[in-house]
Amino acid sequence: MMRSLNEISGMVMKAARGAGIPLGHCEDMALAAGYLAATDPVRLDCIEAALTGPHTPVAAVWTDHTLQIAAARAAMAGPVAVDALRSGYDNVVLKDLDAPRLVLALFAGQGICVSHHFAGADLTISRDDGPTPPAPMAAAVTVSGHLWTYLGDLAARTYVRATDASRLAGAGAGLTDND
């Protein structure tokens, strides 16, 4: 099914929140998903791997110039990797990374030029002084029905139950619609 980049980003934002990912990291995943959708839509299914838990704080080892994260999960380690390179670290090593293309899309989506290489399931990212990655241009891309359903199911975890009590507390249109 065809979806706009805004629809994809918005749905990933809600799905990430439903998966229990911290809000700031949800925003980063939405940005990365939009960039990935515009530049490499065939790989969008990696979002499912990134949103599948657990989403625990990263186990980071900091040295003078390198950050190393074991059992790296894109949703949690990706934003930490971005912050590390922005704060002056030269290299980030993400061990056993679940969705490397999503992490690379996160860097590009934030306009950060990096070089990278893979060693098995490990991704090493280094600062690069090259040109800023171009902003993606795509009107709409095809998203698999399976992925869209998966994202919708996660997003539904954030919905408030439709009850009289929830409406009295401000959810929905309320008990009387007097617009």
Summary of the structure (lengths in Angstrom):
residues: 179
radius of gyration: 18.2
end to end distance: 34.8
largest distance: 62.2
contacts: 546
relative contact order: 0.19
helix: 45%
strand: 17%
